[in-house]
């Protein structure tokens, strides 16, 4: 049975979802890099701690917001196209 193009297209293959994924993955890698830097530093730096334990996790948790918004918009667009 041939399927139409809309059913084969992923909801996450759009610019907004890609931006959200990049933000979340970048926050994840930044968190671990800053965590290693904070744990291995000989002198404590409060700014590295703020970046490690507050800012980087915020990007990890806020990155999926545009990812979901892009999927929602793509779903709405597919529903309008199919009728």
ABEGO torsion letter per residue (X at the ends): XBBBAAAABBAABBAAAAAAAAAAAAAAAAAAAAAAAAAABABBBAAAAAAAAAAAAAAAAAAAAAAAAAAAAAAAAAAAAAX
